[in-house]
Amino acid sequence: MRIIIERERTSAEVILYALYLYFLGLSFRSTSKAIQPFGKEGRSHVAIWKWVQRFNPERLYHRKRVSAFLIDETMLQIGTEEAWLWVAVEPIHKQILGVYISRLRNMIVAESFLRSLIKIYGKHIVYSDGGTWYPEACISLGLEQRLHSPYEKSIVERTMEYLKDRTEVFDDYYPCRKAGLCDLLHVHKWLTLFVFMHNSIVKSSSKFHNMMR
């Protein structure tokens, strides 16, 4: 008689929290220790390594109806170096469409960011501030570019403030274990995971408000 033992599956919340901690800078073993208080849901450092390997940022951005790209950028501190965080927001549903991190802020980087958005959502009107890199990038990609109206500017600024508020415990500083220039990948994955959780909350909130109408 064969006995089959099924291990209880780890909840999505614990997996997301483990990924959050790892991309924040903890090692696999430290992350494993951090989730041990969850009891049976705690997992070994090997399990966490597998979760990280399966994590695919591209899966977090689903094709949806997008009316426009509201984009902006802000500076971050990663280890001892500075970097630029680029963010795109959808104006109707207020969801974050994508994030991009770079060492420089210029037309080439702006074009790369916009190209990554086009790959997922197609071409749309771009609303931006007065940065000279945006018009040049839009011309190169055949996109219409307009300046933020007060309404669109408020959406982007609130989103940026929201991201900064959530990193205020570091003073907008992201720890990095790597010596010298970081490849920025772990910060990008952390932010992508954060965006996924943010969009999930926005989506749930929208459904709730629709139900209460």
Buried (B, 14 or more C-beta within 10 A) or exposed (E): EEEEEEEEEBEEEBBBBBBBBBBBBBEBEEBBBBBEEBEEBBBEBEBBBEBBEEBEBEEBBEEEEBEBBBBBBBEBBBBEEEBBBBBBBBBEBBBBBBBBBBEEBBBBBBBEBBEBBBEBBEBBBBBBBEBEBBBBBBEBBEBEBBEBEEEBBEBBBEBBEBBBEEBEEEEBBBEBEEEEEBEBEBBBBBBBBBBBBBBBEBEEEEEEEEEEE
